[in-house]
Amino acid sequence: MSVAGTQPVQAPAPRQAGLGDERLARVSVLVRLLQRPELGALIGALAVYLLFATVDATSGHLFTSIAGMQNWTDAASTYGIMAVAVAMLMIGGEFDLSAGVMTGTSGLLLGMLITRYAVNVWLGIVLVLLFAGAIGAINGVLVVRTKLPSFIITLATFFVLRGVDVGVTKILTNTVRFDISDQAPGFASAQSIFGGTFLAPYNFQDAVLWWIAVTIVATWVLTQTTFGNWIFAVGGDSNAARAVGVPVSRTKVILFMYTAMSAALVGVMVALRFKGIQSGQGVGLEFFYIIAAVVGGCLLTGGYGSAIGASLGALIIGFAQIGIIFANWDSNWYFTFLGVILFVAVGVNTWVRRRAASARR
Amino acid sequence: MSEHDNGVPLLEVRHVSKYFGSVIAIKDISMEVRAGEVTCVLGDNGAGKSSLIKILSGVHTYDEGEFLVEGKPVRFSGPREARAAGISVVFQDLATIPLMSVWRNFFLGSEPTIGVGPLRKLNAGFAKRVMREEMHKMGIDVRDPNQAVGTLSGGERQAVAIARAVYFGAKVLILDEPTSALGVRQSGIVLKYVVQARERGLGVIFITHNPHHAYPVGDRFVLLNRGKLVGSYTKAETSLDELTKMMAGGEELERLSRELEKMAADPEMKQVARQMAQEANRPGI
């Protein structure tokens, strides 16, 4: 397609197929770029980076240093892992409000398995992932079967888990946290994978590598595989997708399972890194994931978005969280800032999408 | 027009009836579709058009009568079986997903892949090429396969769905009210695709309530009213005027116009009543 006006009136269609191929080259780079859902997030990330680089009040301008980078990638990484999953689910047309509390539930379950039942840490991680998969499957099956909005179903899951987290922890420990001993079998090796650091003098978190890997794999699945095609289809129009033979229910349930298992991964990371976990862990974080996904260009109504965009959204949250501290502002402004970013991002994304659509006529 | 005039019809129903409990959905319907022909099913709302489509496409089974595909009796247990037998439905509103690109829509649900195991991925190059070729055959030049279907016109969107059904082996194409949501120009474009599908040797069932859309493209006309067959004609046996009159239900219109005239005091309603009377008496518009 062309930028409006530059394309001559369509000639009579040539009979032999493939003759029109050379027209593809005429699609301008600008239009191609505007078509990408993550463009707004990329511009936003650059703007926010520049803003906090400018207002940085630390001596030696930490924000733009490698030490600063260690800080904001650390903050962004766990948001990023979750934002990618939440974005995939959102593209598939559903929400998961239990994604935040699920990180806490998973970490607490790992703590319980290790401290109460002396389970090997690695086995514990496998069990936690299976448990999370089951919770995700319950969410998914309930949504698909009842046809109720996933907003309501997962809100219920959220509150159930939130109560269970604190209740069970109190019964078992008489406190509100599980402490995990670093003497537990398998702890050292597991921590080096899930809660360790790399690049010795700067000590970047392992979670950053997980975040990058998750983003790459998710992008590949979304854009290059049959399953990715189905995700866009079930979110775009589930009835039309069903009519051409896409297994709509299965696709949605798998997405819910993936989201819950991503939360389990983050929960495991938190528990191993801090050698313990609070019973209130993760509550409220679901909104950060949704913000990252929406800032990254996902449509709330489904069928449109990208994993890279969600990662960029998480990066913006990381910039803001660290940048506000470095700027010596009251950290409460962080929330206001994210709210404004969300407003701006939704506005810009809507505008960009309209431009992209109208430029193609 | 038809290459197989003497052959067996691609699809035929004989005296088919369907009941939902005590409700008669359709009663004693017979019709046939031949390769390279368009059979138009005409009827007002509630005439039984959707029940008939649902039987033909395997959504419902029938209670009485016969259903033959290429001369052999069939009883489909689901839409998948009907599709495997070469019967495809293009639904007016369920055809495509607006935010997805043309090539992704085209192969949705039957994606071509290359590679093995976890590295198996969509064969996007093949999919784009085939989509462009198939759309070419319908006379549409898709310049950018990545273009979202939502940016196409209503007629072109129907064309994507039709081209897709044809590519995946449809022999009988059922088009459910393809023009009802479209303007005059877009309707014309869809009618062009109907003719194109016919010329490629498909049997087309064209469901509509608009005789002006049906008559120019149709070879056979089946009229339904209240679940019953009102008439079945070849093009030679009828005219647009007759079809229009039968569709409007001549007598019914006449009665309505008289009633209106009696009730209506104001001149505008009188005018409406006069028009209805004219339409009822004078065949055609």
Interface residues (C-beta under 8 A of the other chain):
Chain A: M1 S2 Q7 Q10 A11 A13 P14 R15 A17 G18 G20 D21 R23 L24 R26 V27 Q35 W220 Q224 T225 T226 G228 N229 W230 F232 A233 G236 D237 N239 A240 A241 A243 V244 G245 V246 L299 G303 Y304 A357 R360 R361
Chain B: R80 F91 L94 A95 T96 I97 P98 L99 M100 R104 F107 L108 G109 S110 E111 T113 R120 K121 L122 A124 R129 R132 E133 H136 K137 G139 I140 D141 V142 R143 D144 N146 Q147 A148 G150 T151 R164
